[in-house]
Each structure stands twice: as structure tokens, then as C-alpha cells.
Amino acid sequence: MSHGSTVDRRPSTVTLNHSRGEDMERTIAVKLEPSLTLRELVAARPETLAVLAEYGMDACCGGDLTIERAAKAHGVELEELMGRLVGAES
């Protein structure tokens, strides 16, 4: 089943606090694609948690579901959800 979803190839950036109080950045190369689990998605891109919550999706207990399976389980079009998740970064 092909949905023609856009794959976001931009890496996510996570800011970590160094023990001396300095900020340093670590890049996590995670592609936003339907096969990611909700848990992987939120770990790499915490800003997407609010989008998932709007659709009633739980990244904790339901975190083992892929984005694609979660969309289907919640009656959401995959392309719509993917678009919202990409937009959460902006």
C-alpha cells in the first residue's frame, strides 16, 4: 500500500546540557517516515508529542505502534498526520 508520504531527510537536533553548564548540540539522524514507532518519533522529535496528543495517540503505552499503524487505528489519513508531524518542527 503506497501513500506517497513525504520523507523528511532533515536531521533532528537535540540540545544537551554539559556538566559545566555549557550547551552542546548532538544531531540525531532520524528520518520522519511511516515506519517509525511513536516512541522513536517522540524521542528524536519531542515537538511532535503535541500533534500525536491532538489525535489521541499515546507515545508511551501505544509507543510500539508505527506512525502508519497508529494513523490507521485512530482513523486518520496517513498523509494528513505526516504533514502535521513535519509541520511540528517549524
N, C-alpha and C positions, 0 to 999 in steps of 0.2 A: 504494500500500500504506500504510494508516494504522495506526499503532501506538499512538496515544493517549498518547504520551510527554508528560511534564510539561516545560514550558519554564520554566527558572529565569530570572526577569527581574531578579534582584538583580545589581548590578554587582560586578565583582571589584575588590579594592583591592591595589595593588602599592606596597610601601614602597621608596623610593629614598633613597640617601644623598646629601645635598647636599655640595658641595665643602668647606663649613665644618664638616662633621661633624654638621649638623643633619638630622633626619629630616623628610621631607615625603612626603605621600601623593598619589598620582595615581590617579584612578579610570579604569578601562578598562571601558567598557560593552560587554560580550560576553555574549550570551545563550547559555545552555547548551542547544543543540539538536542533533539528529542530523546536521545538515548541516555542522557544524564539522569541520574536519580535526583529526586528533590533534595536529598541530603547533600549530595555533591554540589548541586547548584548553589544552595544557600551557603555552604562552606566557602566556595570560591567567590560568590557574589551576594553578600548579605543583603544588599539593597533590593534583591528580588523577593525577599520574605514578605514584604507588604503586598506585592502583587499576588503571590500564592494565597495569602490570607483573604484577599478580596474574593477569590474563587472558592474559599472554604477548604483549601488544600493545606495539609499539615506536613511540614518537613521533618517532624520528629517521629511520630508514630507511623505516618504514611511515607516516611523518608526513603523507603526502599523502592517506591514506585518510580518509574521513569517519568519524565515530563509527558511523554506521549500517553502512557497508561493513565496517569493522573488526569490528564485532559479528558480522556475518554470516560473515565469513571465519574467525572463531575459534569459531563455533558457539555464540555467546552470545545470549540473548534481549535485544533492544534495551532493553526496559523495565527489565530487571534491571540492565544496565550503566548506563543513565541514572540509575536510583535510586542506585546506588553512587557515581556521579560527583557527584550532588547532595549526597550524604551526606559526601563527602570534605571539603566546606567546613566542616562542623560541628565 
